[in-house]
Each structure stands twice: as C-alpha cells, then as structure tokens.
Amino acid sequence: MSQSNSVTIRHADLADVKLLVDLGARTFERAFADANTPEDMAAYLTTNFTLEKLTAELADVDAFFFIAEVEQVAAGYAKLKKGQLPAGVTDQQTIELERLYTLPEFFGKGVGQALMDTCLFEASRLGYHTIWLGVWEHNERARAFYRKCGFHEVGEKIFQLGSDPQTDKVMQRTL
C-alpha cells in the first residue's frame, strides 16, 4: 500500500487474524504491563485479543486495519473505526483512530509515523473531515506523538482495563 524508508504499510484482511491476535496482545502488553496489575492486564488481553474477536473486527465493514512491516517483519498496526462519538467530538464526519501500536524494538524507526500517515490519508480518502482517538492520560510518549501529528485534546472518556476504569484523553484533528 505505502512505503516509507524501510517501513511498508499494507491493509490487513482475514488472512492476518493470527498475526493481529499476536501483534495486538504483544504491543498492548509491552505498552501497559508495567503500569497495571497482572490481573487487569490478563483480563483485558484474554478478552480483546482472541481469534473470535479479531476475526469479527476484521470482518466489520466499518473497520480498517493496517499492518506495518520492516524488512517483512510485523512491527506495528493501526485500526480505523466508524462508530459512536465521545463527548467533545462534534463533527459527524468523523472516524476514530482506535488503535496505533508499535513494538518497542521498532521505536524511532518511523513505524508509528508511517501508520499515522496512512490512517490520515485513508480517513481523508474515505471522506471524513475529522479523526479522533483516546489515549491514556498517563501515556505521555503517545500523547506527545499525537500532538506532534496535529491532534489536540477535546475531552475525556473511560477506558476499562480489567477491573480498573482508566481515564483516556480524547484528542482530535481536522483532516
């Protein structure tokens, strides 16, 4: 689909379900395990990264997955999703950047930026005017990246991680 330096981005499809189960669980765990209890992490991972759940998400016509590869090795992924708007987002022509994760060994190699560029391009190509996302209030690295990409905070929402209701900052940007 697109290539940036040594990063290649492609659309994911049902043939990628096992890869996305593994990549999704590994990236999420590496991003948040140190700041959360093992019980809450296990509850989230075993609920959200199953073959059944990812198969349904990949089959959803309102969802768009992208896989980033570096030298043919999966390095990260992103997901755009049409759906409900949180408080603070008022443009009805809006799509959510529901996930954008990179494996830590690929930090600083342009993977996150290549995924973001692809998502912004695709959202615009699909006719959306605004893109929004939720990011954990304590994830400063991600919040700084999103600000660098033109997003600004417009509200908050709850993200349930196991038994722990966490606060996500809602950020958006115009396309």
Sequence and secondary structure as in RCSB ss.txt:
>XXXX:A:sequence
MSQSNSVTIRHADLADVKLLVDLGARTFERAFADANTPEDMAAYLTTNFTLEKLTAELADVDAFFFIAEVEQVAA
GYAKLKKGQLPAGVTDQQTIELERLYTLPEFFGKGVGQALMDTCLFEASRLGYHTIWLGVWEHNERARAFYRKCG
FHEVGEKIFQLGSDPQTDKVMQRTL
>XXXX:A:secstr
 EEETTEEEEE  GGGHHHHHHHHHHHHHHHHGGGS HHHHHHHHHHHSSHHHHHHHHH TTEEEEEEEETTEEE
EEEEEE     TT   SSEEEEEEEEE GGGTTTTHHHHHHHHHHHHHHHTT SEEEEEEETT HHHHHHHHHTT
 EEEEEEEEEETTEEEEEEEEEEE 
